[in-house]
């Protein structure tokens, strides 16, 4: 009877174990940059969807509205996260040593 484990299964399909594991996060700056890029990408996608609707290239108003709402929600989330970070920074600055 053969051993049935994740490692043996990965080896049997030819995937090295090192590539099956997710790499560690690079850091806070990279995570922040990635989050801002995602928000920007959603804003750009919404703008392109509106432009396609205006030019008649797209007839799906509901898809345009969904794209716009996704962009709006992601921007609101980013603003709220910024506000919380600023509040935390201000609270740290008020601490007495």
N, C-alpha and C positions, 0 to 999 in steps of 0.2 A: 504494500500500500504506500502511495507516495504522500509526502508531506504537503499539505495544502495551507500555505500561509501567504501573506501579502508579498513577502520577499521572494518566495519561490515563484509566485505568479508573475511578478515583475521580471524576474530573471528569465522565465520561460517565454515571455513575449519580447524579450530583447531590450527592455528599457532598463538602463542602469539605475541603481537605487539613488544615486546622487541627483539625477535629473528629476526623479519622482518627488523629491522633497522641495518645498517652497523656499526660496532664498529669504534670508532675514531682511527686515526693513532697513533701508539705507539711512534714514534719519528723519528728524522733524522737519528740516528744511525741504527735503525731497517730498515728504508727505504733504506739506503745505503747498508747495509748487504744483503738485499733482492735483490737489483739490481746486486750486485757482484755475488751472488749465481745464478741468472738467466743467467748472462753472462757465468759463469763457466759451468752451466748445458747445455747450447747450444753448448759450445765447446766440452764437453764430448759426447754429442749426435752425433755431427758431426764426432768425432773420431770413435765412435762405428759404425756409418753408413759406414765409409770408411773401417773399419776392416771387417764388414760383406760383403762388396762388394769384398774385396780381397780374402776372404776365400770361396767365391762362395755361401754364405748363402743367399745373396740378388742379384737379377739381375736388379734392378731398378737404373740405373745410374742417371737418372734425380732426383730421390728422394735424392740421396746422394749429388748431386750438390746443390739442394735446401737447404739441411741441412747445408752444408758447407757455403753457402752464408748467411744464417740466422746467423750463428755463426760469420762470418766475419763482417756483418753489426752491430751486437750487440756489438762486441769488438770495432769497430771503434767509435760507439756512446759513449761507456764508456770512451774511450780515449779522445774524444772531450769534454765530460762533465768534465773530470778531468782537461783538459787544461783550460777550462773556469773558473773552481773553483780556480785554481792556479792563473790565471790572476786577478780574483776578489780579492783574498787574497793579491797579490802583490800590487794592486791598493790601498787597504785599508792600507797596511803598509807604502805606500808612502805619505799618507795623513798627513798633519801637523795639530797639535792640537792647 
